[in-house]
């Protein structure tokens, strides 16, 4: 797995965000102050070459939160692996 340019603090915040939105069931609302976490998720999937998820984010008429909820389990696994890799460095 490739390393990410994001800080460990941001990665942990992304994981917290993913855990929180897992319970919202297709709610596309999120606090505007959390938009950087949505952007961070997009960066992670691009850096990790997760093309299916990246393609979903690139569909213009689908809200990013729908993609995050659709791929939530996989996104948590990806972020967890990146955090583990970062901690082992």
N, CA, C and O atoms as a GROMACS GRO file, in nm:
protein
  356
    1UNK      N    1   0.085  -0.118   0.000
    1UNK     CA    2   0.000   0.000   0.000
    1UNK      C    3   0.090   0.124   0.000
    1UNK      O    4   0.189   0.131   0.072
    2UNK      N    5   0.052   0.218  -0.081
    2UNK     CA    6   0.132   0.340  -0.090
    2UNK      C    7   0.106   0.432   0.027
    2UNK      O    8  -0.002   0.432   0.086
    3UNK      N    9   0.206   0.509   0.059
    3UNK     CA   10   0.192   0.607   0.166
    3UNK      C   11   0.105   0.722   0.118
    3UNK      O   12   0.088   0.743  -0.002
    4UNK      N   13   0.051   0.796   0.211
    4UNK     CA   14  -0.032   0.911   0.177
    4UNK      C   15   0.037   1.039   0.219
    4UNK      O   16   0.125   1.039   0.306
    5UNK      N   17  -0.003   1.146   0.157
    5UNK     CA   18   0.054   1.277   0.191
    5UNK      C   19  -0.015   1.340   0.312
    5UNK      O   20   0.027   1.444   0.361
    6UNK      N   21  -0.122   1.276   0.359
    6UNK     CA   22  -0.199   1.332   0.470
    6UNK      C   23  -0.133   1.299   0.604
    6UNK      O   24  -0.066   1.197   0.619
    7UNK      N   25  -0.154   1.388   0.700
    7UNK     CA   26  -0.097   1.367   0.834
    7UNK      C   27  -0.173   1.256   0.908
    7UNK      O   28  -0.286   1.223   0.875
    8UNK      N   29  -0.107   1.200   1.008
    8UNK     CA   30  -0.171   1.098   1.091
    8UNK      C   31  -0.293   1.156   1.161
    8UNK      O   32  -0.394   1.088   1.175
    9UNK      N   33  -0.285   1.281   1.205
    9UNK     CA   34  -0.398   1.346   1.270
    9UNK      C   35  -0.518   1.352   1.175
    9UNK      O   36  -0.630   1.321   1.215
   10UNK      N   37  -0.494   1.390   1.050
   10UNK     CA   38  -0.602   1.396   0.952
   10UNK      C   39  -0.658   1.257   0.925
   10UNK      O   40  -0.780   1.240   0.915
   11UNK      N   41  -0.571   1.158   0.914
   11UNK     CA   42  -0.617   1.021   0.892
   11UNK      C   43  -0.708   0.975   1.006
   11UNK      O   44  -0.810   0.911   0.981
   12UNK      N   45  -0.671   1.006   1.129
   12UNK     CA   46  -0.754   0.968   1.243
   12UNK      C   47  -0.888   1.041   1.241
   12UNK      O   48  -0.991   0.984   1.276
   13UNK      N   49  -0.887   1.168   1.200
   13UNK     CA   50  -1.012   1.244   1.189
   13UNK      C   51  -1.100   1.186   1.078
   13UNK      O   52  -1.222   1.183   1.092
   14UNK      N   53  -1.039   1.142   0.970
   14UNK     CA   54  -1.114   1.078   0.861
   14UNK      C   55  -1.182   0.952   0.913
   14UNK      O   56  -1.298   0.927   0.883
   15UNK      N   57  -1.108   0.873   0.990
   15UNK     CA   58  -1.165   0.749   1.044
   15UNK      C   59  -1.283   0.781   1.136
   15UNK      O   60  -1.386   0.713   1.130
   16UNK      N   61  -1.269   0.880   1.222
   16UNK     CA   62  -1.379   0.922   1.309
   16UNK      C   63  -1.500   0.966   1.226
   16UNK      O   64  -1.614   0.931   1.258
   17UNK      N   65  -1.474   1.042   1.120
   17UNK     CA   66  -1.580   1.090   1.032
   17UNK      C   67  -1.651   0.971   0.965
   17UNK      O   68  -1.774   0.969   0.959
   18UNK      N   69  -1.575   0.875   0.917
   18UNK     CA   70  -1.634   0.757   0.852
   18UNK      C   71  -1.721   0.679   0.950
   18UNK      O   72  -1.828   0.632   0.915
   19UNK      N   73  -1.674   0.665   1.073
   19UNK     CA   74  -1.754   0.596   1.175
   19UNK      C   75  -1.883   0.672   1.204
   19UNK      O   76  -1.988   0.610   1.222
   20UNK      N   77  -1.876   0.804   1.208
   20UNK     CA   78  -1.993   0.885   1.236
   20UNK      C   79  -2.096   0.878   1.123
   20UNK      O   80  -2.215   0.861   1.148
   21UNK      N   81  -2.050   0.890   0.999
   21UNK     CA   82  -2.145   0.892   0.887
   21UNK      C   83  -2.198   0.754   0.851
   21UNK      O   84  -2.296   0.742   0.777
   22UNK      N   85  -2.137   0.650   0.903
   22UNK     CA   86  -2.187   0.515   0.877
   22UNK      C   87  -2.330   0.499   0.929
   22UNK      O   88  -2.405   0.416   0.879
   23UNK      N   89  -2.366   0.579   1.028
   23UNK     CA   90  -2.499   0.569   1.089
   23UNK      C   91  -2.603   0.661   1.026
   23UNK      O   92  -2.719   0.658   1.066
   24UNK      N   93  -2.564   0.742   0.929
   24UNK     CA   94  -2.657   0.844   0.878
   24UNK      C   95  -2.746   0.796   0.764
   24UNK      O   96  -2.841   0.865   0.728
   25UNK      N   97  -2.718   0.680   0.706
   25UNK     CA   98  -2.803   0.619   0.604
   25UNK      C   99  -2.844   0.714   0.492
   25UNK      O  100  -2.959   0.760   0.485
   26UNK      N  101  -2.750   0.742   0.406
   26UNK     CA  102  -2.774   0.820   0.284
   26UNK      C  103  -2.814   0.966   0.309
   26UNK      O  104  -2.880   1.028   0.225
   27UNK      N  105  -2.775   1.018   0.421
   27UNK     CA  106  -2.795   1.159   0.448
   27UNK      C  107  -2.681   1.234   0.379
   27UNK      O  108  -2.564   1.206   0.406
   28UNK      N  109  -2.714   1.326   0.292
   28UNK     CA  110  -2.608   1.397   0.219
   28UNK      C  111  -2.563   1.523   0.290
   28UNK      O  112  -2.478   1.597   0.239
   29UNK      N  113  -2.618   1.549   0.405
   29UNK     CA  114  -2.579   1.668   0.481
   29UNK      C  115  -2.458   1.638   0.568
   29UNK      O  116  -2.448   1.532   0.629
   30UNK      N  117  -2.368   1.732   0.571
   30UNK     CA  118  -2.258   1.725   0.666
   30UNK      C  119  -2.216   1.867   0.698
   30UNK      O  120  -2.240   1.960   0.620
   31UNK      N  121  -2.154   1.882   0.812
   31UNK     CA  122  -2.110   2.013   0.857
   31UNK      C  123  -2.008   2.067   0.758
   31UNK      O  124  -1.911   1.998   0.727
   32UNK      N  125  -2.027   2.188   0.707
   32UNK     CA  126  -1.930   2.245   0.612
   32UNK      C  127  -1.787   2.247   0.665
   32UNK      O  128  -1.692   2.245   0.587
   33UNK      N  129  -1.773   2.250   0.796
   33UNK     CA  130  -1.637   2.247   0.853
   33UNK      C  131  -1.571   2.111   0.835
   33UNK      O  132  -1.451   2.097   0.857
   34UNK      N  133  -1.649   2.010   0.794
   34UNK     CA  134  -1.594   1.876   0.771
   34UNK      C  135  -1.564   1.848   0.623
   34UNK      O  136  -1.524   1.738   0.587
   35UNK      N  137  -1.584   1.948   0.539
   35UNK     CA  138  -1.560   1.927   0.396
   35UNK      C  139  -1.416   1.885   0.368
   35UNK      O  140  -1.391   1.810   0.274
   36UNK      N  141  -1.322   1.933   0.447
   36UNK     CA  142  -1.183   1.894   0.427
   36UNK      C  143  -1.164   1.744   0.448
   36UNK      O  144  -1.073   1.684   0.391
   37UNK      N  145  -1.251   1.682   0.530
   37UNK     CA  146  -1.242   1.537   0.550
   37UNK      C  147  -1.291   1.463   0.426
   37UNK      O  148  -1.236   1.360   0.389
   38UNK      N  149  -1.395   1.514   0.363
   38UNK     CA  150  -1.443   1.457   0.238
   38UNK      C  151  -1.332   1.467   0.133
   38UNK      O  152  -1.306   1.372   0.059
   39UNK      N  153  -1.268   1.583   0.126
   39UNK     CA  154  -1.157   1.602   0.033
   39UNK      C  155  -1.042   1.507   0.065
   39UNK      O  156  -0.978   1.454  -0.026
   40UNK      N  157  -1.016   1.486   0.194
   40UNK     CA  158  -0.908   1.396   0.235
   40UNK      C  159  -0.939   1.253   0.191
   40UNK      O  160  -0.849   1.180   0.148
   41UNK      N  161  -1.065   1.213   0.200
   41UNK     CA  162  -1.104   1.078   0.156
   41UNK      C  163  -1.079   1.063   0.006
   41UNK      O  164  -1.030   0.960  -0.039
   42UNK      N  165  -1.112   1.167  -0.069
   42UNK     CA  166  -1.086   1.163  -0.214
   42UNK      C  167  -0.937   1.149  -0.242
   42UNK      O  168  -0.897   1.075  -0.332
   43UNK      N  169  -0.855   1.220  -0.167
   43UNK     CA  170  -0.709   1.211  -0.184
   43UNK      C  171  -0.661   1.070  -0.154
   43UNK      O  172  -0.582   1.014  -0.229
   44UNK      N  173  -0.708   1.013  -0.044
   44UNK     CA  174  -0.665   0.879  -0.004
   44UNK      C  175  -0.697   0.777  -0.112
   44UNK      O  176  -0.610   0.698  -0.149
   45UNK      N  177  -0.820   0.778  -0.164
   45UNK     CA  178  -0.855   0.676  -0.263
   45UNK      C  179  -0.778   0.694  -0.393
   45UNK      O  180  -0.745   0.597  -0.461
   46UNK      N  181  -0.748   0.818  -0.428
   46UNK     CA  182  -0.666   0.840  -0.547
   46UNK      C  183  -0.523   0.793  -0.524
   46UNK      O  184  -0.465   0.726  -0.610
   47UNK      N  185  -0.466   0.826  -0.409
   47UNK     CA  186  -0.328   0.785  -0.379
   47UNK      C  187  -0.315   0.633  -0.366
   47UNK      O  188  -0.209   0.577  -0.394
   48UNK      N  189  -0.422   0.568  -0.322
   48UNK     CA  190  -0.419   0.423  -0.305
   48UNK      C  191  -0.468   0.349  -0.430
   48UNK      O  192  -0.481   0.227  -0.431
   49UNK      N  193  -0.494   0.425  -0.535
   49UNK     CA  194  -0.535   0.369  -0.665
   49UNK      C  195  -0.662   0.284  -0.655
   49UNK      O  196  -0.673   0.179  -0.718
   50UNK      N  197  -0.757   0.332  -0.576
   50UNK     CA  198  -0.887   0.265  -0.563
   50UNK      C  199  -0.979   0.322  -0.669
   50UNK      O  200  -1.062   0.409  -0.642
   51UNK      N  201  -0.963   0.271  -0.791
   51UNK     CA  202  -1.027   0.332  -0.907
   51UNK      C  203  -1.179   0.329  -0.902
   51UNK      O  204  -1.243   0.424  -0.947
   52UNK      N  205  -1.238   0.223  -0.849
   52UNK     CA  206  -1.385   0.216  -0.845
   52UNK      C  207  -1.442   0.326  -0.758
   52UNK      O  208  -1.540   0.391  -0.794
   53UNK      N  209  -1.379   0.349  -0.642
   53UNK     CA  210  -1.425   0.454  -0.552
   53UNK      C  211  -1.399   0.591  -0.614
   53UNK      O  212  -1.484   0.679  -0.611
   54UNK      N  213  -1.280   0.607  -0.671
   54UNK     CA  214  -1.245   0.734  -0.735
   54UNK      C  215  -1.344   0.767  -0.847
   54UNK      O  216  -1.386   0.882  -0.860
   55UNK      N  217  -1.380   0.667  -0.926
   55UNK     CA  218  -1.475   0.689  -1.034
   55UNK      C  219  -1.611   0.733  -0.980
   55UNK      O  220  -1.676   0.819  -1.039
   56UNK      N  221  -1.653   0.675  -0.869
   56UNK     CA  222  -1.781   0.716  -0.809
   56UNK      C  223  -1.775   0.862  -0.764
   56UNK      O  224  -1.872   0.936  -0.781
   57UNK      N  225  -1.663   0.903  -0.706
   57UNK     CA  226  -1.649   1.043  -0.666
   57UNK      C  227  -1.652   1.137  -0.786
   57UNK      O  228  -1.693   1.252  -0.774
   58UNK      N  229  -1.609   1.088  -0.901
   58UNK     CA  230  -1.602   1.172  -1.020
   58UNK      C  231  -1.735   1.184  -1.095
   58UNK      O  232  -1.745   1.263  -1.190
   59UNK      N  233  -1.837   1.109  -1.054
   59UNK     CA  234  -1.968   1.120  -1.118
   59UNK      C  235  -2.032   1.251  -1.071
   59UNK      O  236  -2.058   1.266  -0.951
   60UNK      N  237  -2.056   1.345  -1.162
   60UNK     CA  238  -2.098   1.479  -1.123
   60UNK      C  239  -2.233   1.488  -1.051
   60UNK      O  240  -2.251   1.578  -0.968
   61UNK      N  241  -2.326   1.401  -1.080
   61UNK     CA  242  -2.459   1.415  -1.022
   61UNK      C  243  -2.479   1.333  -0.894
   61UNK      O  244  -2.589   1.332  -0.838
   62UNK      N  245  -2.374   1.266  -0.847
   62UNK     CA  246  -2.384   1.191  -0.722
   62UNK      C  247  -2.312   1.268  -0.612
   62UNK      O  248  -2.194   1.300  -0.625
   63UNK      N  249  -2.384   1.297  -0.505
   63UNK     CA  250  -2.327   1.371  -0.392
   63UNK      C  251  -2.214   1.287  -0.329
   63UNK      O  252  -2.229   1.166  -0.315
   64UNK      N  253  -2.103   1.350  -0.290
   64UNK     CA  254  -1.991   1.274  -0.232
   64UNK      C  255  -2.030   1.190  -0.111
   64UNK      O  256  -1.971   1.084  -0.088
   65UNK      N  257  -2.127   1.235  -0.033
   65UNK     CA  258  -2.167   1.158   0.084
   65UNK      C  259  -2.234   1.026   0.046
   65UNK      O  260  -2.225   0.928   0.120
   66UNK      N  261  -2.300   1.022  -0.068
   66UNK     CA  262  -2.358   0.896  -0.116
   66UNK      C  263  -2.245   0.797  -0.145
   66UNK      O  264  -2.254   0.679  -0.110
   67UNK      N  265  -2.140   0.846  -0.209
   67UNK     CA  266  -2.025   0.760  -0.237
   67UNK      C  267  -1.960   0.714  -0.108
   67UNK      O  268  -1.924   0.597  -0.095
   68UNK      N  269  -1.945   0.804  -0.012
   68UNK     CA  270  -1.882   0.768   0.116
   68UNK      C  271  -1.966   0.662   0.187
   68UNK      O  272  -1.911   0.567   0.244
   69UNK      N  273  -2.096   0.677   0.184
   69UNK     CA  274  -2.180   0.577   0.250
   69UNK      C  275  -2.179   0.444   0.176
   69UNK      O  276  -2.179   0.338   0.237
   70UNK      N  277  -2.179   0.451   0.044
   70UNK     CA  278  -2.176   0.328  -0.037
   70UNK      C  279  -2.049   0.248  -0.010
   70UNK      O  280  -2.054   0.125   0.001
   71UNK      N  281  -1.937   0.316   0.002
   71UNK     CA  282  -1.808   0.252   0.018
   71UNK      C  283  -1.756   0.259   0.162
   71UNK      O  284  -1.637   0.237   0.185
   72UNK      N  285  -1.842   0.288   0.257
   72UNK     CA  286  -1.796   0.315   0.394
   72UNK      C  287  -1.710   0.204   0.451
   72UNK      O  288  -1.603   0.231   0.505
   73UNK      N  289  -1.753   0.082   0.440
   73UNK     CA  290  -1.677  -0.031   0.496
   73UNK      C  291  -1.539  -0.039   0.432
   73UNK      O  292  -1.438  -0.055   0.501
   74UNK      N  293  -1.534  -0.027   0.300
   74UNK     CA  294  -1.408  -0.033   0.229
   74UNK      C  295  -1.319   0.087   0.262
   74UNK      O  296  -1.198   0.073   0.278
   75UNK      N  297  -1.381   0.205   0.272
   75UNK     CA  298  -1.304   0.325   0.306
   75UNK      C  299  -1.242   0.313   0.444
   75UNK      O  300  -1.126   0.350   0.464
   76UNK      N  301  -1.318   0.260   0.540
   76UNK     CA  302  -1.262   0.241   0.675
   76UNK      C  303  -1.144   0.144   0.671
   76UNK      O  304  -1.045   0.164   0.740
   77UNK      N  305  -1.156   0.039   0.591
   77UNK     CA  306  -1.046  -0.057   0.578
   77UNK      C  307  -0.922   0.009   0.516
   77UNK      O  308  -0.810  -0.012   0.563
   78UNK      N  309  -0.943   0.088   0.412
   78UNK     CA  310  -0.831   0.156   0.345
   78UNK      C  311  -0.763   0.251   0.443
   78UNK      O  312  -0.641   0.250   0.455
   79UNK      N  313  -0.841   0.333   0.512
   79UNK     CA  314  -0.784   0.430   0.606
   79UNK      C  315  -0.713   0.357   0.720
   79UNK      O  316  -0.605   0.398   0.763
   80UNK      N  317  -0.772   0.250   0.769
   80UNK     CA  318  -0.711   0.171   0.876
   80UNK      C  319  -0.575   0.117   0.832
   80UNK      O  320  -0.479   0.120   0.909
   81UNK      N  321  -0.568   0.067   0.710
   81UNK     CA  322  -0.441   0.014   0.658
   81UNK      C  323  -0.337   0.125   0.644
   81UNK      O  324  -0.219   0.104   0.675
   82UNK      N  325  -0.380   0.241   0.598
   82UNK     CA  326  -0.286   0.353   0.584
   82UNK      C  327  -0.235   0.397   0.721
   82UNK      O  328  -0.116   0.425   0.737
   83UNK      N  329  -0.325   0.403   0.819
   83UNK     CA  330  -0.284   0.440   0.955
   83UNK      C  331  -0.186   0.337   1.011
   83UNK      O  332  -0.084   0.374   1.069
   84UNK      N  333  -0.217   0.208   0.994
   84UNK     CA  334  -0.127   0.103   1.042
   84UNK      C  335   0.009   0.112   0.978
   84UNK      O  336   0.112   0.097   1.045
   85UNK      N  337   0.009   0.136   0.847
   85UNK     CA  338   0.136   0.150   0.774
   85UNK      C  339   0.215   0.269   0.828
   85UNK      O  340   0.336   0.262   0.847
   86UNK      N  341   0.145   0.379   0.850
   86UNK     CA  342   0.209   0.500   0.901
   86UNK      C  343   0.268   0.475   1.040
   86UNK      O  344   0.378   0.521   1.070
   87UNK      N  345   0.195   0.402   1.124
   87UNK     CA  346   0.242   0.375   1.260
   87UNK      C  347   0.360   0.280   1.264
   87UNK      O  348   0.436   0.279   1.361
   88UNK      N  349   0.376   0.199   1.160
   88UNK     CA  350   0.487   0.104   1.157
   88UNK      C  351   0.615   0.163   1.098
   88UNK      O  352   0.720   0.098   1.099
   89UNK      N  353   0.606   0.285   1.048
   89UNK     CA  354   0.725   0.349   0.988
   89UNK      C  355   0.820   0.397   1.096
   89UNK      O  356   0.925   0.453   1.065
   0.00000   0.00000   0.00000
